[in-house]
């Protein structure tokens, strides 16, 4: 749902930041320069943020990784699958940065535009071969700890059942290949939680109907090491206090797999009309999220944006920090939460 984690709304390619690597301080004070790149951190981490530096100038890039360490130390990149083919693209830059800065990177490869269901490229034999080759080479080189194949794939199901069916078959093929290369990598796909629950009202513009839930789609991905979701309950509820007590624990009724949240957000601006937010409301949601998910013990809890972004409402005020780099109260709540 987050427009910056999908190819059509993604920030510019990070080819320009490859030269910044040696200028960056890290997610922690620990510096390691003698060991080869590795995507596995030296300690167990689960909280973090999306890969959203304020800009790719050296100072802003440096600040992002410093604050990402405070926010939990996990950093997630999501974008066009074929950016893996770029040797100095964003995924490679993140791996190399994280490996020497004590961060844990998470990657998610996208192949369609969730807002329309349009495939970035036809899922024909030639494209699938490129996708599989790119993913295999990336995993062979970096052995990532977490790897998502597809972002909010239930939205593709809603737009094109035929494309979804093609992806399910292809996903299983890619899963087996990647696990053969790196058995310890957790491979999964990602669902949009509100839509999975049948919630299409609020800012989605439709009607909430739990009978139209999509939980059965979880069973189409038995070859998945965890159940991962994006979640933006502020698109459905006007107040965090309105979120039902079982909003997140319901997931455990539909899967026995470990659970992860790869995008989490709540807006802080006094807009859009009728769905005004505030920084206090955003902070209240952060507290509610940790409380409502504590029994799930999620593997990953990743807030979508570190900074407010220049993007569409209401996502443009979902950062934990303002664009002037000053922290909102939600940042401190996020750092303290568990």
C-alpha positions as CSV (number, residue, x, y, z in Angstrom):
1,X,0.0,0.0,0.0
2,X,2.9,2.3,0.8
3,X,3.6,4.0,-2.6
4,X,7.3,4.3,-2.0
5,X,7.8,0.5,-1.7
6,X,6.2,-0.1,-5.1
7,X,8.0,0.5,-8.3
8,X,5.7,3.2,-9.7
9,X,6.2,5.3,-6.6
10,X,9.7,4.3,-5.7
11,X,12.4,6.9,-5.1
12,X,15.1,7.1,-7.8
13,X,17.6,4.3,-8.3
14,X,20.4,4.4,-5.8
15,X,23.2,4.0,-8.3
16,X,24.4,7.5,-7.2
17,X,24.9,6.4,-3.6
18,X,27.3,3.6,-4.2
19,X,30.2,6.0,-3.8
20,X,28.8,7.1,-0.4
21,X,29.4,3.8,1.3
22,X,32.8,4.7,2.8
23,X,31.4,7.9,4.2
24,X,28.5,6.4,6.2
25,X,28.5,5.8,9.9
26,X,26.5,2.9,10.9
27,X,23.4,1.5,12.6
28,X,25.6,0.9,15.5
29,X,29.0,2.1,16.7
30,X,30.5,-1.3,15.7
31,X,32.5,-1.1,12.5
32,X,33.7,-4.1,10.6
33,X,36.0,-3.6,7.6
34,X,37.9,-6.9,7.4
35,X,35.1,-9.4,7.0
36,X,33.3,-10.1,3.7
37,X,29.8,-8.8,3.1
38,X,27.1,-10.6,5.1
39,X,23.4,-9.8,5.6
40,X,23.2,-11.4,9.0
41,X,23.6,-9.0,12.0
42,X,25.6,-10.0,15.1
43,X,22.5,-9.8,17.3
44,X,18.8,-10.7,17.0
45,X,16.9,-7.7,15.7
46,X,13.3,-7.4,14.7
47,X,12.3,-3.8,14.6
48,X,13.2,-1.4,11.9
49,X,12.1,1.0,9.1
50,X,11.8,1.1,5.4
51,X,14.9,2.2,3.3
52,X,13.8,5.8,3.1
53,X,16.6,8.3,3.7
54,X,15.6,12.0,3.5
55,X,17.8,12.3,0.4
56,X,20.9,10.5,-1.0
57,X,23.3,13.2,-0.1
58,X,26.1,11.9,2.1
59,X,24.9,13.7,5.3
60,X,21.3,12.6,4.9
61,X,22.3,9.0,4.0
62,X,24.6,8.9,7.0
63,X,21.8,10.3,9.3
64,X,19.3,7.7,8.1
65,X,21.5,4.7,9.1
66,X,22.3,6.3,12.4
67,X,18.6,6.8,13.2
68,X,17.7,3.4,11.7
69,X,19.9,1.8,14.4
70,X,17.9,3.6,17.1
71,X,14.7,2.5,15.4
72,X,15.6,-1.2,15.7
73,X,18.4,-1.9,13.3
74,X,16.4,-3.6,10.5
75,X,16.2,-1.8,7.1
76,X,13.9,-3.0,4.4
77,X,14.2,-2.3,0.6
78,X,11.3,-3.1,-1.7
79,X,11.3,-2.4,-5.4
80,X,11.4,-3.6,-9.0
81,X,12.6,-7.2,-9.2
82,X,15.1,-6.4,-12.0
83,X,17.0,-3.8,-9.9
84,X,18.8,-6.9,-8.7
85,X,20.5,-7.0,-12.1
86,X,22.2,-3.6,-11.3
87,X,25.5,-4.4,-9.6
88,X,25.5,-1.0,-7.8
89,X,21.8,-0.7,-7.4
90,X,19.8,-0.2,-4.2
91,X,19.8,-3.8,-3.0
92,X,23.5,-4.2,-3.4
93,X,24.2,-0.8,-1.7
94,X,22.0,-1.8,1.2
95,X,23.8,-5.2,1.6
96,X,27.2,-3.6,1.6
97,X,26.2,-0.8,4.0
98,X,24.4,-3.1,6.4
99,X,27.2,-5.7,6.5
100,X,29.7,-3.3,8.0
101,X,27.2,-1.2,10.1
102,X,25.5,-3.9,12.2
103,X,22.1,-3.6,10.4
104,X,19.9,-6.4,9.2
105,X,18.6,-5.8,5.6
106,X,15.3,-7.2,4.4
107,X,14.5,-7.4,0.7
108,X,11.2,-7.6,-1.3
109,X,11.1,-8.0,-5.0
110,X,8.0,-6.5,-6.8
111,X,6.6,-7.5,-10.2
112,X,3.3,-5.6,-10.5
113,X,1.8,-2.3,-9.6
114,X,-0.7,-2.8,-6.7
115,X,-2.9,0.2,-7.4
116,X,-3.8,-1.2,-10.9
117,X,-2.7,-4.8,-10.9
118,X,-0.7,-4.1,-14.0
119,X,2.4,-6.4,-14.4
120,X,5.6,-4.5,-14.7
121,X,6.4,-7.0,-17.4
122,X,4.4,-9.9,-18.8
123,X,5.0,-13.1,-16.8
124,X,6.1,-14.9,-19.9
125,X,8.9,-17.5,-20.1
126,X,11.6,-14.9,-20.9
127,X,10.6,-12.6,-18.0
128,X,10.3,-15.4,-15.5
129,X,13.8,-16.6,-16.5
130,X,15.2,-13.1,-15.9
131,X,13.5,-12.9,-12.5
132,X,14.7,-16.3,-11.4
133,X,18.2,-15.7,-12.6
134,X,18.4,-12.3,-10.9
135,X,17.1,-13.6,-7.6
136,X,19.3,-16.7,-7.7
137,X,22.5,-14.6,-8.3
138,X,21.6,-12.2,-5.5
139,X,21.0,-15.0,-3.0
140,X,24.1,-16.8,-4.1
141,X,26.2,-13.7,-3.6
142,X,24.7,-12.3,-0.4
143,X,22.7,-15.1,1.5
144,X,20.1,-12.6,2.8
145,X,18.3,-13.4,6.0
146,X,14.9,-12.4,4.7
147,X,13.6,-12.3,1.1
148,X,10.1,-11.4,0.0
149,X,8.9,-12.4,-3.4
150,X,5.9,-10.1,-4.3
151,X,4.4,-7.3,-2.2
152,X,0.7,-7.2,-1.4
153,X,0.0,-10.1,-3.8
154,X,-3.7,-10.3,-2.7
155,X,-4.2,-7.0,-4.6
156,X,-3.0,-8.8,-7.7
157,X,-5.6,-11.5,-7.0
158,X,-8.3,-8.8,-6.8
159,X,-7.2,-7.3,-10.2
160,X,-6.3,-10.4,-12.2
161,X,-6.9,-13.9,-11.1
162,X,-5.0,-15.3,-14.1
163,X,-1.9,-13.3,-13.4
164,X,-2.2,-14.3,-9.7
165,X,-2.4,-18.0,-10.6
166,X,0.7,-17.6,-12.9
167,X,2.6,-16.0,-10.0
168,X,1.6,-18.7,-7.5
169,X,3.2,-21.4,-9.7
170,X,6.2,-19.3,-10.4
171,X,6.7,-18.4,-6.7
172,X,6.8,-22.0,-5.8
173,X,9.5,-22.6,-8.4
174,X,11.6,-19.7,-7.3
175,X,11.2,-20.6,-3.6
176,X,12.6,-24.1,-4.2
177,X,15.5,-22.7,-6.2
178,X,16.4,-20.1,-3.6
179,X,16.2,-22.5,-0.7
180,X,18.4,-24.8,-2.5
181,X,21.0,-22.1,-2.7
182,X,20.6,-20.7,0.8
183,X,18.6,-22.9,3.1
184,X,18.8,-20.4,6.0
185,X,17.2,-17.6,4.0
186,X,13.6,-17.0,5.0
187,X,11.6,-16.8,1.8
188,X,8.1,-15.5,1.7
189,X,5.5,-13.4,0.0
190,X,3.7,-10.4,1.4
191,X,-0.1,-9.7,1.8
192,X,-2.0,-6.5,2.5
193,X,-3.7,-7.2,5.9
194,X,-6.7,-4.9,5.7
195,X,-7.8,-6.3,2.4
196,X,-7.1,-9.9,3.7
197,X,-9.6,-9.1,6.5
198,X,-12.3,-8.0,4.0
199,X,-11.9,-4.3,5.1
200,X,-12.5,-2.1,2.0
201,X,-14.2,0.9,3.6
202,X,-12.8,4.1,5.0
203,X,-10.1,5.6,2.7
204,X,-10.3,2.5,0.5
205,X,-13.6,3.9,-0.6
206,X,-15.6,0.6,-0.4
207,X,-17.5,-1.3,2.2
208,X,-16.1,-3.4,5.0
209,X,-17.3,-7.0,4.7
210,X,-15.6,-9.8,6.7
211,X,-17.3,-12.3,4.6
212,X,-15.2,-11.2,1.6
213,X,-12.0,-11.9,3.4
214,X,-9.0,-13.4,1.6
215,X,-7.5,-15.6,4.2
216,X,-7.7,-18.6,2.0
217,X,-4.9,-17.1,-0.2
218,X,-2.4,-18.0,2.6
219,X,-2.9,-21.7,1.7
220,X,-1.7,-21.0,-1.8
221,X,1.8,-20.4,-0.5
222,X,2.6,-23.4,1.6
223,X,6.2,-23.0,0.5
224,X,6.6,-19.9,2.6
225,X,8.8,-19.6,5.7
226,X,6.6,-16.9,7.4
227,X,3.3,-15.0,6.9
228,X,4.1,-11.4,6.1
229,X,1.7,-8.4,6.0
230,X,1.6,-4.7,5.3
231,X,-0.8,-2.9,7.7
232,X,-2.4,0.6,7.6
233,X,-5.4,0.5,9.9
234,X,-5.6,4.3,9.8
235,X,-7.1,3.8,6.3
236,X,-10.1,2.1,8.0
237,X,-10.3,3.5,11.6
238,X,-10.2,7.2,12.5
239,X,-8.9,6.5,16.0
240,X,-6.4,3.9,17.2
241,X,-8.7,3.2,20.1
242,X,-11.2,1.8,17.6
243,X,-8.9,-1.0,16.4
244,X,-10.4,-4.3,17.7
245,X,-8.4,-6.1,20.4
246,X,-8.1,-9.2,18.1
247,X,-7.2,-7.1,15.0
248,X,-3.7,-8.7,14.8
249,X,-4.1,-11.9,16.8
250,X,-6.7,-13.0,14.3
251,X,-3.9,-13.8,12.0
252,X,-2.9,-16.8,14.1
253,X,-6.3,-18.3,13.5
254,X,-5.4,-18.6,9.8
255,X,-1.7,-19.6,9.9
256,X,0.7,-21.4,12.1
257,X,3.7,-19.8,10.5
258,X,5.8,-17.1,12.1
259,X,4.4,-13.7,11.4
260,X,6.0,-10.5,10.1
261,X,4.9,-7.0,9.5
262,X,6.9,-5.5,6.6
263,X,5.1,-2.2,6.4
264,X,3.4,-0.4,9.3
265,X,2.0,3.1,9.2
266,X,-0.4,5.7,10.6
267,X,-0.6,9.3,9.4
268,X,0.0,12.4,11.6
269,X,-1.3,15.3,9.5
270,X,-4.7,17.0,10.1
271,X,-5.9,15.7,6.7
272,X,-7.5,14.2,4.6
273,X,-10.9,15.8,5.4
274,X,-12.8,13.5,7.7
275,X,-9.8,11.4,8.5
276,X,-7.7,14.0,10.2
277,X,-4.7,12.6,12.2
278,X,-2.3,14.1,14.6
279,X,1.1,13.3,16.1
280,X,-0.5,12.3,19.4
281,X,-2.8,9.9,17.4
282,X,0.2,8.5,15.6
283,X,2.0,7.9,18.9
284,X,-1.1,6.2,20.3
285,X,-1.2,3.8,17.4
286,X,2.5,2.9,17.9
287,X,1.7,2.0,21.5
288,X,-1.4,0.1,20.4
289,X,0.4,-1.8,17.8
290,X,3.0,-3.2,20.2
291,X,0.3,-4.0,22.7
292,X,-2.0,-5.7,20.2
293,X,0.8,-7.8,18.6
294,X,2.8,-8.8,21.7
295,X,1.2,-12.3,21.9
296,X,2.2,-12.9,18.2
297,X,5.9,-12.3,18.9
298,X,6.4,-11.1,15.3
299,X,9.7,-11.9,13.5
300,X,9.7,-8.4,11.9
301,X,8.1,-5.1,12.8
302,X,9.0,-2.5,10.2
303,X,7.6,1.0,10.1
304,X,7.3,2.2,6.5
305,X,8.9,5.6,6.6
306,X,11.6,7.1,8.8
307,X,10.9,10.6,7.5
308,X,7.8,12.2,6.1
309,X,7.8,11.7,2.4
310,X,6.8,13.8,-0.7
311,X,4.1,11.4,-1.7
312,X,0.3,11.0,-1.7
313,X,-2.0,11.6,1.2
314,X,-2.2,10.2,3.8
315,X,1.2,8.4,3.4
316,X,3.0,11.7,3.2
317,X,2.8,12.2,7.0
318,X,3.5,8.7,8.1
319,X,7.1,9.2,8.9
320,X,8.4,8.9,12.5
321,X,10.3,12.1,11.9
322,X,9.4,15.4,10.1
323,X,11.1,16.4,6.9
324,X,13.3,18.9,8.9
325,X,14.8,15.8,10.7
326,X,13.1,16.6,14.0
327,X,11.5,13.6,15.7
328,X,7.8,13.2,16.2
329,X,6.7,11.7,19.5
330,X,6.0,8.5,17.6
331,X,9.7,8.1,17.0
332,X,10.4,7.8,20.8
333,X,7.4,5.5,21.2
334,X,8.8,3.3,18.5
335,X,12.3,3.2,19.9
336,X,10.9,2.3,23.4
337,X,8.3,-0.1,22.2
338,X,8.6,-3.9,22.2
